[in-house]
Amino acid sequence: MTATPILSPRMSGIKASPASVLRRRARELRAAGRDIIELSSGNLDFPTPDHVIAAVHQAALRGETRYTDVDGTPELKRAVQAALLRDHHLDYRPDEIVITNGSTQALFNALLATLAPEDEVIVPAPYWAPYLDQVQLAGAMPVIVPCAQSNGFKLRAEDLRATISARTRWIVMNNPVNPSGAIYSAEDLADIAAVLLQHPDLWVLADGLYEHIVFNGRPAPTLAQIEPRLKPRTLTVSGLAKSYAMMGWRIGYAAGPSALIREMITIQSQTTSGASSISQAAAVAALDGAQGALAERAAILRARRDRFADLVNGCRGLSCTPPEGTFYLLVSCAGVIGTRAPDGKVISTDRNFAAYLLEQADLVVFPGEDLGLSPYIRLSFANPSSTIEEAGRRLKRACEALQ
């Protein structure tokens, strides 16, 4: 007999990360012999830089394979200090920085350390799905603010002002935005900052994981950089996964007021403890090394973006605008809603369309329903050009088969 665990009430409504579910489904289908193209993942196809691999090898040979301090090695904290100063003109002391097992943990540690029941966290939509579940796991309530395509999927100051309540504790500001690829300019953030300055108890969770994957020459600033008066209540979060193609190394970091960082370290000490020692050595090499590859890889991704956008816009019923950053296309599929698949099934939602593409075209895509925006799908162009071309052909055939 198999026992059924008694679950905590906090698990009500909590789901596994949609991205992890899609990755697992893609692996299962490949194992079954299907030729699956995965367009849902945040995995870049670039290798981790050679000098980073070499640095890790040397660190392992030196015996740097033991536990580190929970909050990170002094070497990596210095590298993060230098990177934040170089990239955002933000100056933090070592006790204002924590190294985490990926940026996801930094976000969750901060929310868990600060939220109480009935607290609210403002999350602009479209959004990265785990923001909502992390807030709920911490016992609080996400408050979703739709951001119209007419405003570039960006939060307007007047919408923020209308959403803030006496229970609002945080606002999540993701820049560049996953999934839309929108970039908040300095002017955009100044308008947001003007509202936040009127609410001294409202904190800012600034997620900049895609900060170096930007196109059109527009940087992705962070709020504490634009408005120094917000720095004492801003947690700036980033990581090595996207910019340096170090997804599996699992290194993130957060910088903010020492009182908050101290509580985040306490939580980490009782959960995962410190990040991998050799992964931290890798991160030092990445942050301290030459940064020229960042722009080179962004240029490659821009070319892929342009080609994939052309292919998608050539598909009946689909449309997209090339994003300013990240490596995702946010594609409207409004034109296929209400159509019928060859097997007679009606495509009534973007989730239906995603399921149709999986079964009929061997394409794994991210439904917009999980991102707070329907009817849309998210497609990754962090794939080789040959894969993008084949994905475009499959999309076109699948759309033409709809009636």
C-alpha positions as CSV (number, residue, x, y, z in Angstrom):
1,M,0.0,0.0,0.0
2,T,1.3,3.5,-0.9
3,A,0.7,6.2,1.6
4,T,-0.6,9.6,0.5
5,P,1.2,12.5,2.1
6,I,-0.7,15.1,4.0
7,L,0.1,18.3,2.1
8,S,0.5,21.8,3.5
9,P,-2.3,24.2,2.6
10,R,0.4,26.4,0.9
11,M,0.6,23.8,-1.9
12,S,-3.0,24.6,-3.0
13,G,-2.7,26.1,-6.4
14,I,1.1,25.7,-6.7
15,K,2.3,23.9,-9.8
16,A,5.6,22.8,-11.1
17,S,7.4,25.5,-13.2
18,P,5.8,25.3,-16.6
19,A,9.2,25.5,-18.2
20,S,10.4,22.4,-16.3
21,V,7.3,20.5,-17.3
22,L,7.8,21.3,-21.0
23,R,11.5,20.4,-20.8
24,R,10.6,17.0,-19.3
25,R,7.9,16.4,-21.9
26,A,10.3,17.1,-24.7
27,R,12.8,14.6,-23.2
28,E,10.1,12.0,-23.0
29,L,9.1,12.4,-26.6
30,R,12.7,12.3,-27.8
31,A,13.2,9.1,-25.9
32,A,10.2,7.7,-27.7
33,G,11.8,8.5,-31.0
34,R,10.1,11.8,-31.9
35,D,12.1,14.5,-33.7
36,I,11.2,17.2,-31.2
37,I,12.3,20.9,-31.6
38,E,12.2,22.6,-28.3
39,L,11.2,26.3,-28.6
40,S,10.0,26.6,-25.0
41,S,13.3,26.5,-23.1
42,G,15.6,29.2,-21.7
43,N,18.6,27.1,-22.7
44,L,21.1,28.9,-24.9
45,D,22.9,26.8,-27.5
46,F,26.2,28.7,-27.0
47,P,28.9,27.0,-25.0
48,T,30.2,28.2,-21.7
49,P,33.3,30.4,-22.6
50,D,36.6,28.5,-22.8
51,H,38.4,30.6,-20.2
52,V,35.6,29.8,-17.7
53,I,36.1,26.1,-18.2
54,A,39.8,26.4,-17.9
55,A,39.5,28.4,-14.7
56,V,37.2,25.8,-13.2
57,H,39.6,23.0,-14.1
58,Q,42.4,24.8,-12.3
59,A,40.2,25.5,-9.3
60,A,39.3,21.8,-9.0
61,L,43.0,20.9,-9.2
62,R,43.7,23.3,-6.4
63,G,41.2,21.5,-4.2
64,E,38.5,24.2,-4.3
65,T,35.9,21.5,-4.0
66,R,34.8,22.0,-0.3
67,Y,32.0,23.9,1.2
68,T,32.2,27.7,0.9
69,D,30.6,30.3,3.1
70,V,26.8,30.2,2.8
71,D,26.7,33.7,1.3
72,G,29.5,33.0,-1.3
73,T,33.2,33.2,-1.6
74,P,35.0,36.5,-1.1
75,E,36.4,36.3,-4.6
76,L,33.0,36.0,-6.2
77,K,31.5,38.7,-4.0
78,R,34.3,41.0,-5.2
79,A,33.6,40.0,-8.8
80,V,29.9,40.8,-8.4
81,Q,30.8,44.2,-6.7
82,A,32.9,45.1,-9.8
83,A,30.3,43.9,-12.3
84,L,27.5,46.0,-10.6
85,L,29.7,49.0,-10.5
86,R,30.9,48.5,-14.2
87,D,27.4,47.7,-15.6
88,H,25.1,49.8,-13.5
89,H,27.2,52.3,-11.5
90,L,25.9,50.6,-8.3
91,D,28.3,50.3,-5.3
92,Y,27.7,47.6,-2.8
93,R,29.7,46.3,0.2
94,P,30.4,42.6,0.6
95,D,27.7,42.3,3.4
96,E,25.2,43.7,0.9
97,I,25.7,40.8,-1.5
98,V,24.7,37.1,-1.4
99,I,25.5,34.4,-3.9
100,T,22.7,31.9,-4.5
101,N,22.0,28.7,-6.4
102,G,20.7,30.5,-9.4
103,S,18.8,33.8,-9.5
104,T,15.5,31.9,-8.8
105,Q,16.7,31.2,-5.3
106,A,17.6,34.8,-4.7
107,L,14.1,35.9,-5.6
108,F,12.5,33.3,-3.4
109,N,14.8,33.9,-0.4
110,A,13.9,37.6,-0.5
111,L,10.1,37.0,-0.7
112,L,10.2,34.3,2.0
113,A,12.1,36.6,4.3
114,T,9.8,39.5,4.0
115,L,6.2,38.5,3.2
116,A,3.3,37.8,5.6
117,P,-0.2,36.5,4.9
118,E,-2.4,39.1,3.1
119,D,0.7,41.0,1.8
120,E,0.6,41.8,-1.9
121,V,3.3,41.8,-4.6
122,I,2.7,43.6,-7.9
123,V,3.6,41.6,-10.9
124,P,3.3,43.2,-14.4
125,A,2.0,40.9,-17.1
126,P,3.2,39.2,-19.2
127,Y,5.4,37.7,-16.6
128,W,7.8,34.9,-15.8
129,A,5.5,32.3,-14.3
130,P,7.4,31.4,-11.1
131,Y,7.0,34.9,-9.7
132,L,3.4,34.1,-8.9
133,D,4.0,30.7,-7.3
134,Q,6.9,32.0,-5.3
135,V,4.7,34.8,-3.8
136,Q,2.0,32.3,-3.0
137,L,4.5,29.9,-1.4
138,A,5.6,32.7,0.8
139,G,1.9,33.1,1.9
140,A,1.2,36.3,0.1
141,M,-0.9,37.3,-2.9
142,P,0.4,38.3,-6.4
143,V,-1.5,41.2,-7.9
144,I,-1.2,41.1,-11.7
145,V,-1.2,44.3,-13.7
146,P,-1.8,43.7,-17.4
147,C,0.6,45.7,-19.7
148,A,-0.8,46.4,-23.1
149,Q,0.9,45.6,-26.3
150,S,0.2,49.2,-27.3
151,N,2.6,50.3,-24.6
152,G,5.2,47.7,-25.6
153,F,4.1,45.3,-22.9
154,K,5.6,47.7,-20.3
155,L,4.0,48.9,-17.0
156,R,2.7,52.4,-17.1
157,A,3.1,54.7,-14.1
158,E,-0.6,55.4,-13.9
159,D,-1.4,51.7,-13.8
160,L,1.1,51.1,-11.0
161,R,-0.3,54.0,-9.0
162,A,-3.8,52.6,-9.3
163,T,-2.7,49.2,-8.1
164,I,-0.8,50.0,-5.0
165,S,-2.6,49.3,-1.8
166,A,-1.8,49.5,1.9
167,R,-0.9,45.8,1.7
168,T,1.6,46.1,-1.2
169,R,5.1,45.1,-0.1
170,W,7.0,44.5,-3.4
171,I,6.9,45.3,-7.1
172,V,8.7,42.9,-9.5
173,M,10.5,44.8,-12.2
174,N,12.1,42.5,-14.8
175,N,14.3,44.2,-17.3
176,P,14.6,43.0,-20.1
177,V,11.3,41.4,-19.7
178,N,10.8,37.6,-20.0
179,P,8.7,36.8,-22.0
180,S,8.1,39.9,-24.2
181,G,11.7,41.0,-24.7
182,A,10.6,44.6,-23.8
183,I,13.2,46.9,-22.3
184,Y,12.4,49.6,-19.8
185,S,14.4,52.7,-20.8
186,A,15.8,55.1,-18.2
187,E,12.8,57.4,-19.0
188,D,10.4,54.5,-18.4
189,L,12.0,53.7,-15.1
190,A,12.1,57.4,-14.0
191,D,8.3,57.5,-14.4
192,I,7.9,54.3,-12.3
193,A,10.4,55.6,-9.7
194,A,8.3,58.8,-9.3
195,V,5.4,56.7,-8.2
196,L,7.4,54.5,-5.9
197,L,9.0,57.5,-4.1
198,Q,5.5,58.4,-2.9
199,H,5.2,55.0,-1.2
200,P,8.2,54.6,1.2
201,D,7.2,51.1,2.4
202,L,7.1,49.5,-1.1
203,W,10.2,47.6,-2.1
204,V,11.5,46.8,-5.5
205,L,12.6,43.4,-6.8
206,A,14.7,44.2,-9.8
207,D,15.3,41.1,-11.9
208,G,18.0,41.7,-14.5
209,L,18.9,38.1,-15.6
210,Y,18.8,39.0,-19.3
211,E,20.6,42.3,-18.9
212,H,23.3,41.7,-21.5
213,I,21.1,40.2,-24.1
214,V,19.9,43.4,-25.7
215,F,19.5,44.6,-29.2
216,N,19.2,48.0,-31.0
217,G,21.9,49.5,-28.8
218,R,19.6,50.1,-25.8
219,P,20.9,49.0,-22.4
220,A,18.6,47.6,-19.7
221,P,19.0,49.8,-16.6
222,T,17.8,48.9,-13.1
223,L,15.7,51.1,-10.9
224,A,18.4,51.7,-8.2
225,Q,20.7,53.0,-11.0
226,I,18.1,55.4,-12.3
227,E,16.8,56.6,-9.0
228,P,19.4,56.4,-6.2
229,R,16.8,57.3,-3.5
230,L,15.3,53.8,-4.2
231,K,18.5,52.0,-3.6
232,P,17.9,51.5,0.2
233,R,14.7,49.5,-0.7
234,T,15.7,47.8,-3.9
235,L,17.0,44.2,-4.3
236,T,19.0,43.9,-7.5
237,V,19.0,40.3,-8.7
238,S,20.9,38.7,-11.6
239,G,23.0,35.7,-12.5
240,L,25.3,34.0,-14.9
241,A,22.9,31.7,-16.7
242,K,21.8,33.8,-19.7
243,S,24.5,36.3,-20.4
244,Y,27.4,33.8,-20.1
245,A,25.5,30.7,-21.3
246,M,26.0,29.1,-17.8
247,M,22.5,27.8,-17.3
248,G,23.6,24.5,-15.6
249,W,26.2,26.1,-13.3
250,R,23.4,27.5,-11.1
251,I,24.9,30.8,-9.9
252,G,22.9,33.8,-9.1
253,Y,23.3,36.8,-6.9
254,A,21.4,39.6,-5.2
255,A,22.6,43.0,-3.9
256,G,20.6,45.1,-1.5
257,P,20.4,46.4,2.1
258,S,22.5,44.4,4.5
259,A,19.5,43.8,6.8
260,L,17.6,42.0,4.1
261,I,20.7,40.2,2.7
262,R,21.4,38.9,6.2
263,E,17.9,37.3,6.5
264,M,18.2,35.8,3.0
265,I,21.5,34.2,4.1
266,T,19.8,32.8,7.1
267,I,17.1,31.2,5.0
268,Q,19.7,29.8,2.6
269,S,21.7,28.4,5.5
270,Q,18.7,26.3,6.4
271,T,17.7,25.2,2.9
272,T,20.3,24.7,0.2
273,S,23.4,26.2,2.0
274,G,26.0,27.7,-0.2
275,A,26.3,27.4,-4.0
276,S,28.7,25.0,-5.7
277,S,32.4,25.9,-5.0
278,I,33.6,25.2,-8.5
279,S,30.6,27.0,-10.0
280,Q,31.5,30.0,-8.0
281,A,35.1,29.8,-9.4
282,A,33.5,29.7,-12.9
283,A,31.5,32.8,-12.1
284,V,34.6,34.7,-11.0
285,A,36.3,33.9,-14.3
286,A,33.2,35.0,-16.3
287,L,32.6,38.3,-14.5
288,D,36.3,39.3,-14.2
289,G,37.3,38.1,-17.7
290,A,37.0,39.9,-21.1
291,Q,33.4,40.9,-21.8
292,G,33.6,41.2,-25.6
293,A,31.8,37.9,-26.2
294,L,28.6,39.4,-24.7
295,A,28.2,41.8,-27.6
296,E,29.3,39.2,-30.1
297,R,26.7,36.7,-29.0
298,A,24.0,39.4,-28.8
299,A,24.7,40.2,-32.4
300,I,24.3,36.5,-33.4
301,L,21.0,36.3,-31.4
302,R,19.8,39.5,-33.1
303,A,20.3,37.9,-36.6
304,R,18.4,34.8,-35.4
305,R,15.6,37.1,-34.0
306,D,15.2,38.8,-37.3
307,R,15.1,35.6,-39.3
308,F,12.7,33.8,-36.9
309,A,10.4,36.8,-36.8
310,D,10.2,36.8,-40.6
311,L,9.4,33.1,-40.6
312,V,6.7,33.5,-37.9
313,N,5.1,36.5,-39.6
314,G,4.9,34.4,-42.8
315,C,2.6,31.9,-41.0
316,R,-1.1,32.3,-41.5
317,G,-2.7,33.5,-38.2
318,L,0.5,34.4,-36.4
319,S,2.2,37.7,-35.8
320,C,5.0,39.1,-33.7
321,T,7.2,42.2,-33.3
322,P,10.9,41.6,-32.9
323,P,11.9,42.1,-29.2
324,E,14.4,44.6,-27.9
325,G,16.1,42.0,-25.7
326,T,16.1,38.4,-24.3
327,F,15.9,35.5,-26.9
328,Y,12.2,35.0,-27.1
329,L,9.5,35.9,-29.6
330,L,6.1,36.7,-28.1
331,V,3.8,35.6,-30.9
332,S,0.1,36.5,-31.2
333,C,-1.9,33.5,-32.3
334,A,-5.2,35.3,-32.3
335,G,-5.5,34.4,-36.0
336,V,-5.7,30.7,-35.4
337,I,-8.2,30.8,-32.5
338,G,-11.5,29.3,-33.6
339,T,-9.9,27.2,-36.4
340,R,-10.1,23.5,-36.6
341,A,-7.3,21.0,-36.7
342,P,-7.2,18.2,-39.3
343,D,-8.5,15.7,-36.6
344,G,-11.5,18.0,-36.0
345,K,-10.4,19.5,-32.7
346,V,-11.2,23.2,-32.3
347,I,-8.3,25.5,-31.4
348,S,-10.0,27.6,-28.8
349,T,-7.0,28.8,-26.7
350,D,-3.3,29.3,-27.0
351,R,-2.9,26.2,-24.8
352,N,-4.9,24.2,-27.4
353,F,-2.6,25.6,-30.1
354,A,0.5,24.7,-28.2
355,A,-0.8,21.1,-27.8
356,Y,-1.6,21.0,-31.5
357,L,1.9,22.1,-32.4
358,L,3.4,19.4,-30.2
359,E,1.2,16.6,-31.6
360,Q,1.2,17.6,-35.2
361,A,4.5,19.5,-35.8
362,D,6.8,18.1,-33.1
363,L,7.3,21.7,-31.7
364,V,7.3,22.4,-28.0
365,V,6.2,26.0,-27.4
366,F,5.2,28.0,-24.3
367,P,1.5,28.9,-24.1
368,G,0.8,32.5,-23.2
369,E,-1.8,31.4,-20.6
370,D,1.1,30.5,-18.3
371,L,2.7,33.9,-18.9
372,G,-0.4,36.0,-18.1
373,L,-1.1,36.9,-21.8
374,S,-3.5,35.2,-24.1
375,P,-3.8,34.3,-27.0
376,Y,0.0,34.3,-27.4
377,I,2.8,31.7,-27.5
378,R,6.5,32.2,-26.6
379,L,9.1,30.9,-28.9
380,S,12.9,30.8,-28.2
381,F,15.4,31.7,-30.9
382,A,18.3,30.5,-28.7
383,N,18.8,27.7,-31.3
384,P,21.1,27.1,-34.2
385,S,20.0,28.7,-37.5
386,S,19.3,25.4,-39.0
387,T,16.9,24.6,-36.2
388,I,15.2,28.0,-36.6
389,E,14.7,27.3,-40.3
390,E,13.1,23.9,-39.7
391,A,10.9,25.3,-36.9
392,G,9.7,27.9,-39.3
393,R,8.8,25.3,-41.9
394,R,6.9,23.2,-39.4
395,L,5.0,26.2,-38.0
396,K,4.0,27.2,-41.6
397,R,2.7,23.7,-42.4
398,A,0.9,23.4,-39.1
399,C,-0.9,26.8,-39.6
400,E,-1.8,26.0,-43.3
401,A,-3.4,22.7,-42.1
402,L,-5.9,24.6,-39.9
403,Q,-9.3,25.2,-41.3
